[in-house]
């Protein structure tokens, strides 16, 4: 029992948001079982190109199905939003900014701000590819000097390279979308998982106790 979950996420992906929320809500109990979680910002556009995958909105049947699947997932994970009118955006700026925050601020600050990216874009429809919108978001959680530091840090060559390397790391492990996970159990065995609906397989791989979905018996009236 125990191990590590490496979660590769991009704020342009609503299913990454579902995965982030689920893992954060269960982080304490996962920690009690000896499971470490590492949230890793990546650039989904690079993963899609590198894996030669087709985004759902470019496939008529996928796009039609996703309208149903998204609402079902939102209900399950406890959120409610509509696709922003500017979707899909180029997520490089927010993903570079959160990469810098991860390397420069406490874990809790990083996790809270990572959640802020999805809330701003998906719930408030703020286009975070625009620097002004990104500054407005950061100003709610950081002091002005820190906001300036983060915005400058997001454009540093080493941060751009870090995001590129993490994206390549995900690709090299087999990623074709987000959320993508690399999970290592206590025996040192590592396996990949994809999507926000594979946690039961993940927990089984980690040797964690979990409850399966079951249909309840019809009560006798």
C-alpha positions as CSV (number, residue, x, y, z in Angstrom):
1,X,0.0,0.0,0.0
2,X,1.3,3.5,-0.9
3,X,3.2,5.0,-3.8
4,X,3.1,8.1,-5.9
5,X,0.7,9.7,-8.4
6,X,2.2,12.1,-10.9
7,X,-0.7,14.0,-12.5
8,X,-0.1,15.9,-15.7
9,X,-2.6,18.7,-16.1
10,X,-3.4,21.7,-18.3
11,X,-6.0,24.3,-17.4
12,X,-7.4,24.2,-20.9
13,X,-8.7,20.7,-20.1
14,X,-12.0,20.5,-18.0
15,X,-11.2,16.8,-17.3
16,X,-7.9,17.9,-15.8
17,X,-10.0,20.2,-13.5
18,X,-12.1,17.2,-12.4
19,X,-9.0,15.2,-11.7
20,X,-7.4,18.0,-9.7
21,X,-10.6,18.5,-7.6
22,X,-10.9,14.8,-6.9
23,X,-7.3,14.3,-5.9
24,X,-7.3,17.4,-3.7
25,X,-10.5,16.3,-1.9
26,X,-8.9,13.0,-1.2
27,X,-5.3,14.1,-0.6
28,X,-5.4,13.7,3.2
29,X,-6.7,10.1,3.0
30,X,-4.3,9.3,0.2
31,X,-1.4,10.7,2.3
32,X,-2.6,8.5,5.3
33,X,-2.1,5.5,3.0
34,X,1.4,6.7,2.1
35,X,0.5,8.0,-1.4
36,X,2.3,11.1,-2.6
37,X,0.6,13.4,-5.2
38,X,2.6,15.5,-7.7
39,X,0.6,17.9,-9.8
40,X,2.6,18.6,-13.0
41,X,1.7,21.5,-15.4
42,X,2.0,20.6,-19.0
43,X,1.0,22.1,-22.4
44,X,-1.8,20.0,-23.8
45,X,-1.4,21.5,-27.2
46,X,2.1,20.0,-27.4
47,X,0.8,16.6,-26.2
48,X,-1.9,16.6,-28.9
49,X,0.5,17.4,-31.7
50,X,3.2,15.2,-30.4
51,X,0.9,12.2,-30.1
52,X,-0.9,13.0,-33.4
53,X,-4.2,13.0,-31.5
54,X,-7.4,14.8,-32.6
55,X,-9.1,17.1,-30.2
56,X,-12.8,16.3,-29.5
57,X,-14.1,19.5,-31.1
58,X,-12.6,18.5,-34.5
59,X,-14.5,15.2,-34.6
60,X,-18.3,15.7,-35.0
61,X,-19.3,12.6,-33.1
62,X,-16.8,13.3,-30.2
63,X,-18.0,16.9,-30.0
64,X,-21.7,15.8,-29.8
65,X,-21.0,13.2,-27.2
66,X,-18.8,15.5,-25.1
67,X,-21.8,17.8,-24.4
68,X,-23.5,15.0,-22.5
69,X,-20.3,13.6,-20.9
70,X,-19.2,17.0,-19.6
71,X,-22.4,17.7,-17.8
72,X,-22.5,14.3,-16.3
73,X,-18.9,14.7,-15.0
74,X,-19.7,18.2,-13.7
75,X,-22.5,16.9,-11.7
76,X,-20.4,14.1,-10.3
77,X,-17.5,16.3,-9.3
78,X,-19.7,19.1,-8.0
79,X,-19.1,21.9,-10.4
80,X,-21.1,23.7,-13.0
81,X,-19.9,25.7,-16.1
82,X,-20.3,26.2,-19.8
83,X,-17.5,26.1,-22.4
84,X,-16.1,29.6,-22.7
85,X,-16.7,31.4,-26.0
86,X,-12.9,31.7,-26.6
87,X,-12.3,28.0,-26.3
88,X,-9.8,26.5,-27.1
89,X,-7.3,29.0,-25.9
90,X,-3.5,28.9,-26.1
91,X,-2.7,27.9,-22.5
92,X,1.0,28.7,-22.6
93,X,0.8,31.8,-20.4
94,X,-1.2,30.4,-17.5
95,X,0.7,27.1,-17.7
96,X,4.1,28.9,-17.6
97,X,2.9,31.1,-14.8
98,X,1.8,28.1,-12.7
99,X,5.0,26.3,-13.5
100,X,6.9,29.3,-12.0
101,X,4.6,29.4,-9.0
102,X,5.2,25.7,-8.3
103,X,9.0,26.3,-8.2
104,X,8.8,29.5,-6.2
105,X,6.0,29.3,-3.7
106,X,4.6,26.9,-1.1
107,X,2.7,23.8,-2.2
108,X,-0.6,25.1,-0.9
109,X,-0.3,28.3,-2.8
110,X,0.5,26.4,-6.0
111,X,-2.5,24.1,-5.6
112,X,-4.9,27.0,-4.8
113,X,-3.7,29.0,-7.7
114,X,-3.9,26.0,-10.1
115,X,-7.6,25.7,-9.1
116,X,-8.0,29.4,-9.7
117,X,-7.0,29.0,-13.3
118,X,-9.9,26.6,-14.1
119,X,-12.4,28.7,-12.1
120,X,-11.4,31.9,-13.9
121,X,-11.5,30.3,-17.4
122,X,-14.3,27.8,-17.2
123,X,-16.6,29.3,-14.6
124,X,-16.0,33.1,-15.1
125,X,-14.9,32.9,-18.8
126,X,-11.8,34.9,-18.3
127,X,-9.3,34.4,-21.2
128,X,-6.1,33.8,-19.3
129,X,-4.1,33.9,-22.5
130,X,-4.4,37.7,-22.1
131,X,-1.8,39.1,-19.7
132,X,-4.2,41.6,-18.2
133,X,-6.6,38.8,-17.3
134,X,-3.8,36.7,-15.9
135,X,-2.6,39.7,-13.7
136,X,-6.2,40.2,-12.5
137,X,-6.4,36.6,-11.4
138,X,-3.0,36.6,-9.6
139,X,-3.8,39.8,-7.8
140,X,-6.6,38.1,-5.9
141,X,-4.1,35.8,-4.2
142,X,-0.7,37.5,-4.4
143,X,0.8,40.9,-3.5
144,X,1.6,43.3,-6.4
145,X,5.3,42.6,-6.2
146,X,4.7,38.9,-6.4
147,X,2.3,39.3,-9.3
148,X,5.1,41.2,-11.2
149,X,7.6,38.5,-10.2
150,X,5.3,35.7,-11.5
151,X,4.5,37.4,-14.8
152,X,8.2,38.0,-15.4
153,X,9.0,34.5,-14.3
154,X,6.5,33.0,-16.7
155,X,8.6,34.5,-19.6
156,X,12.0,33.3,-18.4
157,X,13.7,30.8,-20.7
158,X,14.2,28.3,-17.9
159,X,10.5,28.3,-17.1
160,X,9.5,27.9,-20.7
161,X,12.0,25.0,-20.9
162,X,10.7,23.4,-17.7
163,X,7.1,23.4,-19.2
164,X,8.5,21.9,-22.5
165,X,10.4,19.2,-20.6
166,X,7.4,18.2,-18.5
167,X,5.3,18.0,-21.6
168,X,7.9,15.9,-23.3
169,X,8.1,13.7,-20.2
170,X,4.4,13.1,-20.4
171,X,4.7,12.3,-24.1
172,X,7.5,9.9,-23.6
173,X,5.4,8.0,-21.0
174,X,2.7,7.6,-23.6
175,X,0.4,10.6,-23.1
176,X,-2.1,11.5,-25.7
177,X,-4.2,13.9,-23.7
178,X,-5.0,15.2,-20.2
179,X,-5.3,14.4,-17.4
180,X,-2.5,11.9,-17.8
181,X,-1.1,10.0,-14.8
182,X,2.1,8.0,-14.1
183,X,1.5,5.9,-11.0
184,X,4.2,4.1,-9.0
185,X,3.3,1.5,-6.4
186,X,5.4,0.4,-3.4
187,X,7.0,-2.4,-5.5
188,X,8.5,0.3,-7.8
189,X,6.2,-0.7,-10.7
190,X,4.9,2.2,-12.8
191,X,1.8,2.2,-15.0
192,X,0.1,5.0,-17.0
193,X,-3.6,6.0,-16.5
194,X,-5.7,8.4,-18.6
195,X,-8.8,10.4,-17.7
196,X,-10.8,11.5,-14.7
197,X,-12.7,8.2,-14.4
198,X,-9.9,5.7,-13.8
199,X,-9.2,6.3,-10.2
200,X,-10.7,2.9,-9.2
201,X,-8.1,1.2,-11.4
202,X,-5.4,3.4,-10.0
203,X,-6.3,2.7,-6.4
204,X,-6.4,-1.1,-7.2
205,X,-2.9,-0.8,-8.7
206,X,-1.7,1.1,-5.5
207,X,-3.2,-1.6,-3.3
208,X,-5.5,0.9,-1.6
209,X,-8.9,-0.1,0.0
210,X,-11.7,1.3,-2.0
211,X,-15.5,0.8,-2.5
212,X,-16.9,-0.1,-5.9
213,X,-20.1,1.3,-7.3
214,X,-23.1,-1.0,-6.5
215,X,-26.8,-0.9,-7.2
216,X,-28.9,-0.9,-4.1
217,X,-31.6,-3.4,-3.6
218,X,-35.1,-2.2,-4.1
219,X,-36.7,-1.5,-0.7
220,X,-39.7,-3.6,0.3
221,X,-42.7,-1.3,0.7
